[in-house]
Structures are given as C-alpha cells and as structure tokens.
C-alpha cells in the first residue's frame, strides 16, 4: 500500500518556507489568513440555498456586470481577513475600481494581494461550482503604502497564485514557484489537507473548453482550430467539448484531465478586438498555476505572464492548458488569426 502523508496546507507552506532561510514568515502568515477567508466563503457557498445571499444586489461592478450578493460577501470576507495582518501594503479586486488601501490604523507589509473574490458567481443560483482566484506580488515602490505601480506587475513577478473551487468538495490549488499543489477541505476538521501533491497536467488532453455560442465573434485562426479539434483525425478521435461557464471549474477539470481552455477576443470589429477575461485577476494567476503543472498560457501570440499591465482592469484573450494543445492552437492562430495587440 503506498505511503500517504497527512499534511495541512499550513504545514505545507511552513515546509516550503523552511527551504528559504531568509524568509521572515510574513508570506506564510499571509497565506494562512487567505485560507481562513476561503473556509468562511466555502461555508456560505455551501448553504447558499438556505440564506439570503442568492441573486443580484441590483448594482453593477467596475466591469459593468451585475453584482451578485455572494460577490459582495466574498469581497468583504477577504478584505476583513487580510487588512489587519501587517503583511500587505495594498490590495486590488475585480469588484473594486481602484487600488484598495490598507486602513491607516493597521501596520503595512511588503506584499500585494490581487484577487477575484468569486469567479463564476452568476452560476451560484443553479448550484454550479464557483471559485476564488488570487495572486500575490512583492511591493516594488518605496514607502509604506502600496499604489497602482505595485499592482501593475507582469505575471512572471508573482510570488504565489492560487484558486479555491467551491464544488462537491472545497479544494485549494496554489503555487509558490515550487510546483502546483492541491488541498481538499475536510469540513469535520476545518482543515485543508494535501490531496494532490505536485500536480502534473497531461501534455495533451481530450477536452476543449470554449463558449461556442460566441463562435461568430472569433478570429479565423480560432475558428479553424476548433473545427480541427472537434473533427476526427486520421490518427485520433476529435476532442470532446466540455464548457461549464466558470473559469475556475473549467480549468480545474482540465488541470487534472488535460485539455485546452479558450476565451478569444470578440473580433467583430477587426480593428479593435475586445477580450473578456482580466489579466491581473484571472489570466495571470491561472497561467502561473498551469505553467507550474507543465502547461502553457498564451494570448495567441504572446505568453500571458510576459504581458506588461497598463491598467488595473485590463482584459486579454487567453488560451491555456496542456502544452501540446496550446502549441497546436498557436500554429493555427499565427497562420490565420488576427494580430493581438491588446
């Protein structure tokens, strides 16, 4: 019988910290605070049908999208868990238009937290998996307070990134540059336990994930690629289409089973393509995780984590998943696609 280890996420973080003698422990405590927020959000998601947190608030966020009640709860929970620990100089959230300052009464730290409090929250009313996505950066400006420059860093400068998926079980997947690791929440213990160590994504998968309802808006390279992968080839069957409509859920599945997730830009106006997903809150952290698991993440012509952000809510097209699948897509895009200068 193979040897198994009983390791909490806190113990795993401490073991990784021990590999860096210069570490002060601030980063470790920061991640502990994040796991607490995840447990609280998980509790509310799991009883969403029993309390008044379903539906919309009647207002819109900075993206122009209807704000779900659970979005507000998740935003507030993460802020309250992270504002007073002394680890952060500032935060940024998909739900907030500007940089989130740490209240003056609390000490400041050397890290920046960028997060999507509840990805896919419009699906919560119909019991579809949703998730929290986060990215951690080091402060790069002088002084105590963080600012926009600290948030607008390329993905390659991420210290850590992760997501929490609230589904049939609650699971956290995170990386701090030493591989991608998964932890499943044992609700009876109130602990995230190591369940998937050093996740390795298959080099090629049998699944493609894309909203085909938007096919009329795609560039020609994406159309050609999707037509290719869903048709039987001489040496293989066509790929199966699986699309949940929650990025966390779609990528979580593909991370383990292999495959490719696409969200190309809307190219109906060829002179000004309109991408959908956010670079800082979704694309960069997911790209870091997938690359640590052996996959790739690109816009079509550019590595996601090499993009230099110019604004807090910048959007990019994204193609992410198994290495061979993304490389295959890139050949189609470069041969037939539109320039990606977004």
Helices and strands as residue ranges (DSSP letters): H 9-17, H 26-46, G 48-50, E 56-60, E 66-68, H 69-82, E 88-93, E 100-101, E 111-119, G 121-126, E 130-138, H 148-151, G 155-157, E 158-166, E 170-175, E 180-186, E 191-196, E 207-209, G 212-217, H 220-229, E 240-241, H 247-257, E 260-263, E 277-278, I 279-283, H 284-292, E 296-298, G 304-306, E 315-316, E 318-321, H 323-336
